[in-house]
Amino acid sequence: MLEATNKTGNRLAGRKTAGQKAGSSGAPAGGIPPETEKAAPAAGRSDDAEPIISIRNLVKIYKTKKVRFRALGGVDLDIRRGEFVAVAGTSGSGKSTLLNLAAGLEKPTAGKVFIREKPIHKMKEDDLVEFRLNHVGFIFQSFNLMDTLTTLENAAFPLMLRGIPPLKREKEAKAVLSALGLAGHLAHDPDELSGGQQQRVSIARAIITKPEILFADEPTGNLDSETAEQIMEILQNIVKENGTTLLMVTHDMEKARYADRIVYIADGEVVKIEENCGQKAACARDRQQRRA
Ligand SMILES: Nc1ncnc2c1ncn2[C@@H]1O[C@H](COP(=O)(O)OP(=O)(O)OP(=O)(O)O)[C@@H](O)[C@H]1O
């Protein structure tokens, strides 16, 4: 799957996914199970817009020889197309577990996840690889850049997996990196970049395929506060300008407030969902719906 592993063993994606394989092509997703089921509307949905991600009664129980731990206890959530949703909660509340299940990086113990009406929870790993490569981008706290590749090569990597010829992928990577202020750092290796620059490279890599959905797990967790704000503004702009859907996990309420909606999670359960009226788009949409 997306966890392309580089020569030195760096993974390109999230935690606890060790058995997953690297994606290898840009061919359209094949072999996806037929759409025999659809998510019923979630309770408490605030609008009638078709969700791009639907999560139903999602349960994750981790079992080891010694422990059995319920990390998610039946989560329901709809995420609208073009929406920026932050999942907030304390350490160990289940945020990353929710993101990993929503992205198909881990399998649920029970429950369902639909992305664009595709049943992610029952897709085979090979189909998930293709699906993610074509529809989804990931951004992680630890950047997960390949340390043997330059800025340009890291950003262009997903296009290489899609079989795009070198000149074309370099041109596209240069354009995305320039927009992120990295035109002067194309030949740098990751260890020659600051943390904020590395995260911008990882954002470039995540958006270069123009994914409909971005998953971000504590994207500013390793950055100082000023750099973190810049990264949050970049993410917010990607949502606004490209219409990308963003699901971001954070323990930091300051960062959560960049989102259109904040989902609070505690002990593996959603305890509150808040429209963020600091974000004009979300509130305008709310007001419109209330009037309708
Ligand atoms: N592979 C695993 N095996 C056993 N327990 C696990 C596993 N992964 C996560 N857990 C447990 O599930 C709970 C939720 O973990 P998760 O990583 O989702 O929390 P989080 O809210 O993202 O925390 P943090 O903000 O600290 O990253 C934790 O109590 C954790 O110990």
The ligand as an SDF file (V2000), in Angstrom:
LIG
                    3D

 31 33  0  0  0  0  0  0  0  0999 V2000
   -1.6420   -1.7410   18.2990 N   0  0  0  0  0  0  0  0  0  0  0  0
   -2.1950   -1.4890   19.4870 C   0  0  0  0  0  0  0  0  0  0  0  0
   -2.3000   -2.4550   20.4180 N   0  0  0  0  0  0  0  0  0  0  0  0
   -2.8830   -2.2250   21.6120 C   0  0  0  0  0  0  0  0  0  0  0  0
   -3.4080   -1.0400   21.9700 N   0  0  0  0  0  0  0  0  0  0  0  0
   -3.3200   -0.0320   21.0790 C   0  0  0  0  0  0  0  0  0  0  0  0
   -2.7210   -0.2010   19.7940 C   0  0  0  0  0  0  0  0  0  0  0  0
   -2.7940    0.9770   19.1320 N   0  0  0  0  0  0  0  0  0  0  0  0
   -3.4150    1.8450   19.9610 C   0  0  0  0  0  0  0  0  0  0  0  0
   -3.7350    1.2330   21.1210 N   0  0  0  0  0  0  0  0  0  0  0  0
   -4.4180    1.8450   22.2510 C   0  0  0  0  0  0  0  0  0  0  0  0
   -5.5930    2.4530   21.7760 O   0  0  0  0  0  0  0  0  0  0  0  0
   -5.7980    3.6970   22.4410 C   0  0  0  0  0  0  0  0  0  0  0  0
   -6.0070    4.7790   21.4160 C   0  0  0  0  0  0  0  0  0  0  0  0
   -4.7680    4.9710   20.7180 O   0  0  0  0  0  0  0  0  0  0  0  0
   -4.6190    6.1360   19.6560 P   0  0  0  0  0  0  0  0  0  0  0  0
   -3.2450    6.0590   19.1190 O   0  0  0  0  0  0  0  0  0  0  0  0
   -5.7480    6.0790   18.7040 O   0  0  0  0  0  0  0  0  0  0  0  0
   -4.8010    7.4230   20.5840 O   0  0  0  0  0  0  0  0  0  0  0  0
   -4.5810    8.9590   20.2240 P   0  0  0  0  0  0  0  0  0  0  0  0
   -5.7930    9.6720   20.7140 O   0  0  0  0  0  0  0  0  0  0  0  0
   -4.2310    9.1130   18.7910 O   0  0  0  0  0  0  0  0  0  0  0  0
   -3.3580    9.3110   21.1520 O   0  0  0  0  0  0  0  0  0  0  0  0
   -2.1120   10.3060   20.9210 P   0  0  0  0  0  0  0  0  0  0  0  0
   -2.6730   11.6950   20.8590 O   0  0  0  0  0  0  0  0  0  0  0  0
   -1.2860   10.0870   22.1410 O   0  0  0  0  0  0  0  0  0  0  0  0
   -1.4280    9.8740   19.6630 O   0  0  0  0  0  0  0  0  0  0  0  0
   -4.5960    3.9200   23.3450 C   0  0  0  0  0  0  0  0  0  0  0  0
   -4.9540    3.6300   24.6820 O   0  0  0  0  0  0  0  0  0  0  0  0
   -3.5670    2.9540   22.8500 C   0  0  0  0  0  0  0  0  0  0  0  0
   -2.7790    2.4470   23.8910 O   0  0  0  0  0  0  0  0  0  0  0  0
  1  2  1  0
  2  3  1  0
  2  7  2  0
  3  4  2  0
  4  5  1  0
  5  6  2  0
  6  7  1  0
  6 10  1  0
  7  8  1  0
  8  9  2  0
  9 10  1  0
 10 11  1  0
 11 12  1  0
 11 30  1  0
 12 13  1  0
 13 14  1  0
 13 28  1  0
 14 15  1  0
 15 16  1  0
 16 17  2  0
 16 18  1  0
 16 19  1  0
 19 20  1  0
 20 21  2  0
 20 22  1  0
 20 23  1  0
 23 24  1  0
 24 25  2  0
 24 26  1  0
 24 27  1  0
 28 29  1  0
 28 30  1  0
 30 31  1  0
M  END
$$$$
